[in-house]
Amino acid sequence: MGYGDNRHTPKMRQRRSRNKLIARLKRKAAEVKATRLANKQQVQAESGSKKTKTKKTDKG
């Protein structure tokens, strides 16, 4: 290790592993959010296509 090389100190190792963890969580959260959004749109599309209006007939 040189004078300016602090990448391998315990503190920097801790910071790097913490940053990796945070990045992993953010990626997972974005993936889950996109999946939920896609599922929500799919459900709306299915429910919209099933709805059909029926005409009311006058009895009388």
C-alpha positions as CSV (number, residue, x, y, z in Angstrom):
1,M,0.0,0.0,0.0
2,G,1.3,3.4,-0.9
3,Y,0.7,6.6,0.9
4,G,-2.5,7.6,-1.0
5,D,-3.9,4.0,-1.2
6,N,-6.7,3.8,1.4
7,R,-8.9,1.4,-0.6
8,H,-7.9,-1.6,1.4
9,T,-8.4,-0.3,4.9
10,P,-11.2,-1.8,7.0
11,K,-13.2,1.4,6.8
12,M,-13.1,1.5,3.0
13,R,-14.0,-2.2,2.8
14,Q,-17.0,-1.5,5.0
15,R,-18.0,1.4,2.9
16,R,-17.7,-0.6,-0.3
17,S,-19.7,-3.5,1.0
18,R,-22.4,-1.1,2.3
19,N,-22.5,0.7,-1.1
20,K,-22.9,-2.7,-2.9
21,L,-25.7,-3.7,-0.5
22,I,-27.5,-0.4,-1.1
23,A,-27.1,-0.7,-4.8
24,R,-28.4,-4.2,-4.8
25,L,-31.4,-3.2,-2.8
26,K,-32.2,-0.3,-5.1
27,R,-31.9,-2.6,-8.2
28,K,-34.3,-5.1,-6.5
29,A,-36.7,-2.3,-5.5
30,A,-36.8,-0.9,-9.0
31,E,-37.4,-4.4,-10.4
32,V,-40.2,-5.1,-8.0
33,K,-41.8,-1.7,-8.7
34,A,-41.7,-2.3,-12.5
35,T,-43.2,-5.8,-12.0
36,R,-46.0,-4.4,-9.9
37,L,-46.7,-1.6,-12.4
38,A,-46.9,-4.2,-15.2
39,N,-49.2,-6.4,-13.2
40,K,-51.4,-3.5,-12.4
41,Q,-51.7,-2.4,-16.0
42,Q,-52.4,-6.0,-17.1
43,V,-55.2,-6.3,-14.5
44,Q,-56.7,-3.0,-15.7
45,A,-56.6,-4.1,-19.3
46,E,-58.2,-7.4,-18.5
47,S,-61.0,-5.9,-16.4
48,G,-61.6,-3.2,-19.1
49,S,-62.0,-5.7,-21.9
50,K,-64.4,-7.9,-19.9
51,K,-66.8,-5.0,-19.2
52,T,-69.7,-4.9,-21.7
53,K,-72.7,-2.7,-21.3
54,T,-76.1,-4.4,-21.6
55,K,-79.1,-2.5,-22.9
56,K,-82.0,-2.3,-20.6
57,T,-85.2,-3.3,-22.3
58,D,-88.5,-1.7,-21.4
59,K,-91.0,-4.2,-20.1
60,G,-94.4,-2.7,-20.1
